[in-house]
Amino acid sequence: MLDLIKYIVEQFADKKDEIEYKVEEKENTIEVTVLLNESDMGKVIGKQGKIAKAMRTLVRCATPRDSKKYVIEIEEKKEEA
């Protein structure tokens, strides 16, 4: 499923080499956090969040019924000082 998320995000992001993915498994969910540059945030989220919502819908539909639920968060990458 992570491959599907990466594929969708990379279709919209300009700086593909700077994207980071954090995967955290919890009891019933797998939380995927996508860390993007500020310039790619709007492109990946889309107007009124339509691209992000569509991505979440695709992942939900592609997930088998008896497996863990995927939660996708899209965040801006913090610059390390």
Disulfide bonds with the S-S distance in Angstrom:
none
